[in-house]
Amino acid sequence: MERGRTLSNKKKLLFLLISIAILIIDQWTKKLVISSFYLGESQRILGDIVKFTYIRNPNSVFGLRFGGPIISTILTVIAFIFVIYLFIVAKNTLFLTSISFIIGGALGNLMDRVLYMEVVDFIEIGVGKFRWPTFNVADSFVTIGIILVIIHWFLESRYANSSSVSI
């Protein structure tokens, strides 16, 4: 693990480019869905397992309701500010990668909230009646970023525990 070293601003800039690339891919896929589907339309991609279903989500992640679109936008901005802080203090490339994924995804959904007061979702997965809530590319990167943060913290705690063992 990289401990104690500060990553250069140039290296951090490269990670911001990852966030920007995620934002661009997310917005491009959403524009493609908006221009190709009517609201509520569904197309099978991989049988019944993967579908593209164009919906608009005025609520928080996975359709959870926390007071409507304005509250969801405020909560998104607060979370985004916290993630930016984590990006600034990051000293590890795995952690920086995870935070970059979260920033890119958060920006994609925040842009939707600012433009539409809701988020464009279109990826639907599941089997039969068992369906995951419809999501988008931004949600995917936020989820992957969170998983990487958990892996990072797990590795950090193992490293801390192994280095503190005395013989």
N, C-alpha and C positions, 0 to 999 in steps of 0.2 A: 504494500500500500504506500502511496505517496503521502508522507506525513511531514508537516511542518514547512513544506516548501510552498511558496506562493507562486501561482501560475502567472505568467506574464500577461500583460494586457493584450498583446498580439495574439496569444493563444486563446484568450477568452473571446476575442473578436471572432475567431474562427468558429467558436461554439455559438456565438450570436448568429452567424451565417446559417448554422444548422436550424436555429429557431426560425429565421426568415424563410428558409427553404420549406419548412413544415407549414408555415403560414401560407405561402404561395400555393403549395400543393393542396392544402385544405380549401382555400378559397376557389381555386381552379375547379376542383371536383364539385364543390357546391354550385358554382355557376353553371357547370355542365349539367348537373341534375335539374337546376331551376329552368334551364333553357330546353331540356329534353323531355321532362316529365311534367304532367299536371299534378297539382297538389293532391296527394292521396294515391297516385298511381304507383303500381308495384310491378316490377319485372323480375322474373326468376333469373338468377345468375348461375347458381349451382343447385339445380333441382329446387326442392323446398327448403334446403338447408341455408342457402344464402340468397337473399333478395335485395334489390334496391327498391325502397319504398320512400317516396318523397313526402316528408312531413315537416311541420314547423313546430318547434318546442319552445313555448313561452316560459317554461319552468326551468328549474336547475337541472343538474346532471341526471340523466336517465328519467326525466320527467317528474322528478320529485318536486313537490310544491313547497316553496318557502316564501310565500307572500307575493307572488306574481313577478312580472318581468323587471320592474324597477328594483325590487329587493334582490332578485337574482343578479342583476347587473352590478349593484353595489357590492354584493358578496364576491362576485367575480373580480371586481377591481381590488378589493381588500386582499383576496388571495393572491392576485397577480403581484401586488406590491410586496407581499411577503416572499414570493418566489424570486422576485428581482433581488431582494436583499440576500437570499440564499445564494443566488448566482454571484453576487459581488464578493461574498465571503468564501466561496468555494475554493478548496485547495487540492482537490482530487479530480482526476479526469473522469472517472466513473460517475461521481456525484455531479460534475459539471455537465456531462452528457445527459444525465437524467433531468437535471434542471432545464437544460436547453430544450429537451422534448416537451416538458411541461410548459415552458414559456411559449413555444411555437403553437402548441395546442390551445393554450389559454388565449393567446392573441387571436387565433382563428375564431373561437367562439365569442370572444369579446367584440370582435369586429362585427359579427352577426348581430349581437345584441344592440350595438350602436346603430347599425344600418337598418335592422328590421324589428328591433325590440323582441326578438326571438331567435332561436338557433335553427339552422337548416340541418336536418338529420336525414339519412337515407340508407344506411347499412343496417339490414335486418338479418339476424341469424337465429337459428333454432331448428327444432324438429317438431313437426306437428303443431300441437297447441302450446308447446313449451318454447317460447320465444324470448330472447333477450331484448330489452328495450332498444329501439332503433337509435343508432348513433352515427357519428361521422369520423372523418380522418383525424380531426383535432382531438376528439374524445379518445381515439386509439392511441395517439402519441402521449396524451396526458396519462392514460392508464399505464402504458409502457414506462413512462418516466417515473411514475409512482412505484412500480415494481422494481425498477433499477435503484431508486432511493432506498427501498427496503433491503435489497441485496447489499448495497453500499453500507448501510448501517449494521447489517448482520456481519459483514466482513470486518468492519471497523471494530465492532465489539469483540469479535474473535481475536483480532490483532491485539487489541488492548489487553484482553485477558491472558493471551499467551506471552506478551512481553512483560507482564507483571508477576509472572511465576518465578519464585526464588528457589534456588537449589540448596 
